[in-house]
């Protein structure tokens, strides 16, 4: 198994930020630090950085770019560098202990990012997600959905609290249902005391905002469904428990064929692979609390639905229950099975033409 230091001539480590990216070039064979510079995050700045790196490495095409935050601040840079013909990988995770006694600065971080990649197996480097087409569109829609869902929850909680502390003629002892929210949105201002009038106006505003968010969330899921239907994840929509949002999360994390090297790696990415924790005569596994938590959440939702509505899953649940397994243990096994199923489905899928 060849490692990075024996596969590439040079390694460029990039510490990404909103305004400037900091670049450090390392000779892969010797670990020698050649140069460090920072460039603006503009298109012109990124092109200058690529030209500078090419000059400092003698135009060596076998230069590995190790970029921090390829899904955030480094997304544009990663795409541009990849288009220029270089291999791009996500920066490896580094412990804070590595900085102990050394200090921290952007140039030092860029150099550490490059150096940390040298001993890694070249065939196990983390490939960045595609930031184009359906994937990029779904990522935007999922982020917007999370934001709108959070805002809606906050608005409902605020409206509920307001109706419980102010006598406005609405029974809010239980959670507000859709009919009550619509009724509040149709209230009109009255000739009443200042405190009640102000509270009523705010209740009307919150109710209308909740209704607006509901409409936006419906439009959001409609668009997500359209995009998932023309992607490799289309087949997931036919499986019990998978909806457009959970399928989109699975696709977004997987990204494209070749990024995740195996179904075991996908399970690890989802945080559903059991971690061995055996000792002596005791054989056990502990819960994996790592991985992509959004993907883990999506698989959790699917598992919960299948345990209720899928006949085969119910039979499996009954069987494992009789064996003495707890509900949590059974659910973890189902999530592991689902990660395998999702990985195989995505790799077997063929994307259709993207919708306009």
N, C-alpha and C positions, 0 to 999 in steps of 0.2 A: 504494500500500500504506500504510494508516493505521497509525500507531504508537500505543502506549499513551497517551502524553501528549496526543494529540489525540482519543482515543476515550473516555477515562474522565475524570470530574471529580476523583476523588481515588484515591489508592493507599494501602492499609494494608499495611505490611510487618510480618511477625511472625517473631521469633526464638524458636523453641520449645525448651522444656526440660521436665524431668520434673515440677518443682514449680510453676514459673510460666512463662507466656508473656509476652514483651515486645512491645508493639504501638507502631508509629510511623505517623503519618498525614502524608501528603505531598499538597500541591496538585499535581495532575498537570500542569496547564498551566504553572505557574510554577516548580515544584520546591520551593516554600516548605514548610518543616517546620512543621506545625501543632501537634502534641502527641505526647508519648510517655508510655505508662503500662504497668505490668505487672499482670496478673491471675492468680489461681490457675488451675490446669488442671482444676479440678472443673467439673461441669456448670453450677453456679451462677456460677462465675468466668467461664466462656466466655460465658454469656448476658449477664453484666454488661459484658464486653468488647465484645460486639456492640452493646449499647445505647449504651455510651459512644462507640463509633465512629460510630454513627448520629447521635448528638447533635452531635458535633464536625464532621460533614460535612453537617449540615442535612437529614439523612434522604435524601441523594442515593443513589438506587438504582444509579446508574452508578458505583459504587465498586468498584475491583478489589482483591481480597485476595490478596497474594503471601505464601504461607506456606512456611516452611522445614520439611522433613521431613514431607511429607504422608502418607508411608507408615509413619511411626514416631511420634514425639512429637506431630506435628501432625495425625494421622489423625482424631481425634475432632473437633478444631477445624474442620478442612476440611469434614467432613460437616455439622456444625452450621451453619457459615456458608453453605454451599451451600443447605441447607434453608431458610435465612432469605431466600434470593432473590438473593444476591450471586454474582458471578463469582469463582471461585477458581482460582488457578494455582500451580504449584510454583515455588519461588524459583529464579531463574537461577543458574547456576554462576558463582562469583566467584573470581578469582585472589587469592592471598595478597598479591600485589604491590600490590593496590588499598589495602591497609591500611598500607603502608609509610609511616612518618613521621606516621601519623594515630593509631595506637593501636587498641585493641580493647576493647569492652565490649558488654554486651547491648543497651543503648539504641542505641549506634552501629551494631551489627550489624542491628538492626531497621530503622533508617533507611537503611542501605546496601541492604538487601533491597528496600525500596520504591523507592529511587532507581534501582537497577539495572534495574528493569522499565520505566522511562519510555521509553527509546528502542527497545524491542523491538516488532517487528511484532505488531499485535493479533491477527492470524489465525494466529500461530505460537506462541502461549503454550502452555506445557506443562500439559495438563489432568491433575489427580491421578487415580489409579486409584480405581475404586469400592471402597468399604470396607464392603460389605454383601453379603448373599446368598451365592451360590456362590463368588464371588471371594474374599470375606473368609474363608470356610470353607477354601478351597483354600490360601490364604496361610498359615493356621494349620497345616494339615496338612503343607505343604511345609517350613515352618520346623521343625516337630516331627520330620519325617523326616530333615532334615539333622542335627539334634541327635542323634537315635538312631543314625544311620549313623556319625557321628563317635565316639560312645560305644562302639559295637560294634567299630569298628576299633581303638580304644584297648584294649578288653578282650581282643581276639584277640592283639594285639601283646604285651600284658602276660602273657597265658597262655603264649604261645609262648616268650617270654624266660624265664619261670619254669621251664618244662619243660626248657629247654636248659641252665640253670645248676644245676638240682637233679635228682638221679637219683631219679625217682619211677616209673620203669618204663614210660615212654611215649616212643616215638621221635618227636622233634620236629625232626628234621633238615630236613624240608620243611614248608611251610605247613600248618597244621592244617586238616583237612577236617571236614565235619559229623559224620562217624561218630566221629572221635577226640574231638571236643568233647563229644558225647553220652556217650561212654565215661567221660571224666573227670568229668562231672557225676554219674555213678552211683557214683563211688568212695566208700568209707567210710573213716572215720578208723581209723588203725592204732596199735598200740603200738610206736612208733618214737622215734628221737631227736627232741629239741625242734625243731631246725631243719627236719628233714624233715616232722614232723607239722604245723608251722606252714605250710610251703610247700604241703603237700597240701591243707590246709583252704582256703588262698587259691586254689589251682587249682580246687577244687570250686566255690567262690563265683564265680570268673570264668566258668567253664564254664556254670553255671546262669544267670548274668546274660546271657551271649551268647544262650542259648536263649530266654530271656524277651524279649530285644530282637528276635530273629528273629520271634517270635510277634506282637509289637507292630508290627513293620514290615509283616508280612503283613496285619494288620488295617488298618494305615494305607493301604496301596496299594489294598485293597478299597474303602475309603471314598472314596479319591481317584477310583477308577474309576467309582463310582456318581455322583459329582458331575460328572465330566467328561462322562459319558454323557448328561446332561440339559442340557449347555451348548452354546455355539457351537462348541466344540472336539470335539464327538462324532465328526464326520466324520474327524478326524485319526487316530482309533483304527483306522480301516480302511486307513490308509496304511502301507506297509512302513517299519519303523524307528521308528514312533511308538508309545510305550507310554503308560499313564495318567500317569506322572510327567512325561515330557517334554511331553505335551500340556497338562498342568496348568500347567507353567512358561510355555509359550507363551501360554495363555489369561490367566494372571495378569498377565503383562507387558503384553499388549495391552489388557486390562481390559474395554473396551466400545467399541461403534461410535462413531466421531467423536473418540476420544482421540488416535489416531495418524492423521495426515492423509493419508498415502500409504504405498505399499509401500516406497518408497525411504526414508521416514522410519522405517519399522519395521526395515529393514535396518540403518540407522544406529543405532537403539536396540539392536539385537542385536550391533553391532560387527562386522558381516560385509560392510559396504560398503568396497570398496578405496579407499584414500586416494591421490589423484594425487601423484606424486613425480617428475615429468618435468623435464628440463632440456636445452635445446638440441636435439640430434638424438636424445637418449635419451628414450624413452617407457616409463615404468614406473609401477607402483603399489606402495604399501607396505601392510603389515598394519595394520589398525585395531585398536588395543589398548584402545579405549574401549568404551562401551556397557554394557549389562546383562550381566555375566559369567555369571549363571545361565542366561539365555536363550541366550547364545553356547555355553555348555557343552551345553545341551539339543540345539541344532542340530548341534553337533559329534558327539554320540552318534548322532543319527539319520543323519548323513552316513556315519559309520563303518559302521553296520549296512547301509545301502543299497549301499555300495560292495562289500559281500560278498554280500548276499542279493537285491538288486533287479537284474533283468536289464537294464533300460534304463540304470540307473546304471553297471552294469559295462561296457556297450557304450560309454557316454560316457567312462568312465575309460580304456578301451583306446584310444579315438580320440584323446583329449588326450595320452595317453602317447606315442603314435606321433608326435604333433606336437612332442614334446620337452618337454612340461610335467612338472614334478615332482609327486610325490604330494601334497605340501602345497598346491601351487598348484591342483591339481584339486579337493582337498577344500574349499578356500576358495570355488571357483566353485560347488560343490555346495551349500555352506552358504548362499551368496547366492541360489541358486535355491530352496532350501527356505524361506528367509525370505519370499520372494515368494509361494510356495505357501501357507504358513501364514497370511499376511496375508489373502489372497483367500478362503481357506477360512473363517476366523473372521468376516470381514465378510459372507459369504454364509450363514453358519449362523443357525439360529433356535433359541433355548433352549427346552427343554421345561419342564414343571412340575418344580420342585425336589423331591427325595426328602425324606421326613420324617427 
